[in-house]
Amino acid sequence: QVQLAESGGGLVQPGGSLRLSCAASKTIFSFIAMGWYRQAPGKQRELVADFFTSAAATNYADSVKGRFTISRDNAKNTMYLQMNSLRPEDTAVYYCNAQFGSLVVWGQGTLVTVSS
């Protein structure tokens, strides 16, 4: 069974930083792709950043380019999202996501609140 577990959410002031982690129950190389999504209250879930595990390239939503960085530690089977210069509009539940063959797996989500 494939499982993803997020951690690292919390309350942060505007302009602050947080790092989210997503621990996978399998090696990252068993996934085709991994990414971070978020869902703000009353809005649809949207892509934040993602990558194909066989490639070095990463992809970002325009709203987070230059502020967020997606990365991975293959030895720890963990993906990260470093979030800098946070804004109130970044407030959302953040989910990690992985494509495992034809199966799409989601974590349980972690809440990020940006507020003064």
VEXDREN-2710 file (C-alpha; in Angstrom, 1 decimal):
% VEXDREN-2710
k/r/px/py/pz
1/GLN/0.0/0.0/0.0
2/VAL/1.3/3.4/-1.0
3/GLN/1.1/6.1/1.6
4/LEU/2.1/9.8/1.8
5/ALA/2.3/11.8/5.0
6/GLU/2.7/15.6/5.1
7/SER/4.0/17.6/7.9
8/GLY/5.3/21.1/8.6
9/GLY/2.2/23.3/8.3
10/GLY/1.2/25.9/10.8
11/LEU/0.6/29.6/11.4
12/VAL/3.1/32.1/10.0
13/GLN/3.1/35.9/9.5
14/PRO/3.1/37.5/6.1
15/GLY/6.7/37.5/4.7
16/GLY/7.6/34.4/6.7
17/SER/8.8/31.0/5.7
18/LEU/7.7/27.4/6.2
19/ARG/9.0/24.0/4.9
20/LEU/6.6/21.2/4.2
21/SER/7.6/17.6/4.1
22/CYS/6.0/14.6/2.4
23/ALA/7.3/11.2/3.5
24/ALA/6.5/8.4/1.1
25/SER/6.1/4.7/2.1
26/LYS/8.0/3.7/-1.1
27/THR/11.2/4.9/-2.8
28/ILE/10.6/8.1/-4.8
29/PHE/11.8/6.3/-7.9
30/SER/8.8/4.0/-7.7
31/PHE/6.6/7.0/-8.6
32/ILE/6.2/8.5/-12.1
33/ALA/5.7/12.0/-10.7
34/MET/5.2/13.9/-7.4
35/GLY/3.9/17.2/-6.5
36/TRP/2.3/19.6/-4.1
37/TYR/-1.3/20.9/-4.4
38/ARG/-3.3/23.3/-2.3
39/GLN/-6.9/24.0/-1.6
40/ALA/-8.0/27.3/-0.1
41/PRO/-11.5/27.7/1.6
42/GLY/-14.2/27.8/-1.1
43/LYS/-11.8/27.2/-3.9
44/GLN/-10.8/24.3/-6.1
45/ARG/-7.6/22.3/-5.4
46/GLU/-4.7/23.7/-7.5
47/LEU/-1.3/22.6/-8.5
48/VAL/1.6/24.4/-6.7
49/ALA/4.6/22.5/-8.0
50/ASP/5.6/19.1/-9.3
51/PHE/8.3/17.1/-11.1
52/PHE/8.8/13.8/-12.9
53/THR/11.0/11.6/-10.7
54/SER/13.1/10.6/-13.7
55/ALA/14.0/14.2/-14.5
56/ALA/15.6/17.1/-12.8
57/ALA/13.2/19.7/-14.1
58/THR/10.5/21.2/-11.9
59/ASN/7.2/23.0/-12.6
60/TYR/5.6/25.8/-10.6
61/ALA/2.4/27.7/-10.6
62/ASP/2.9/31.3/-11.7
63/SER/1.6/32.5/-8.3
64/VAL/4.5/30.8/-6.4
65/LYS/7.4/31.1/-8.9
66/GLY/10.4/32.7/-7.2
67/ARG/9.0/32.1/-3.7
68/PHE/8.5/28.4/-3.4
69/THR/11.0/25.6/-4.1
70/ILE/10.1/21.9/-4.5
71/SER/12.9/19.4/-3.8
72/ARG/13.4/15.8/-2.8
73/ASP/15.7/13.6/-0.7
74/ASN/15.8/10.2/-2.5
75/ALA/17.6/8.5/0.4
76/LYS/14.8/9.6/2.8
77/ASN/11.9/9.0/0.4
78/THR/10.8/12.5/1.2
79/MET/9.7/15.5/-0.9
80/TYR/9.8/19.1/0.4
81/LEU/8.2/22.4/-0.3
82/GLN/10.2/25.4/0.9
83/MET/7.9/28.4/1.0
84/ASN/9.3/31.9/1.4
85/SER/7.8/35.3/1.3
86/LEU/4.4/33.9/2.3
87/ARG/1.3/35.9/1.6
88/PRO/-2.2/35.7/3.1
89/GLU/-3.4/34.3/-0.2
90/ASP/-1.1/31.3/0.3
91/THR/-3.4/30.2/3.2
92/ALA/-4.7/26.7/2.3
93/VAL/-4.5/23.0/3.0
94/TYR/-1.4/21.7/1.2
95/TYR/-1.5/18.1/-0.1
96/CYS/1.3/16.0/-1.5
97/ASN/0.5/13.9/-4.5
98/ALA/2.2/11.0/-6.3
99/GLN/1.5/9.0/-9.4
100/PHE/2.2/5.3/-8.8
101/GLY/1.6/3.6/-12.1
102/SER/-2.1/4.3/-13.0
103/LEU/-2.8/5.1/-9.3
104/VAL/-2.9/8.7/-8.0
105/VAL/-2.1/8.9/-4.3
106/TRP/-2.8/11.8/-1.9
107/GLY/-1.6/12.7/1.5
108/GLN/-4.0/13.8/4.3
109/GLY/-3.1/17.4/3.9
110/THR/-1.4/20.0/6.2
111/LEU/-2.9/23.4/7.0
112/VAL/-0.8/26.5/6.3
113/THR/-2.2/29.8/7.6
114/VAL/-0.6/33.1/6.7
115/SER/-1.8/35.8/9.0
116/SER/-0.7/38.6/11.2
END
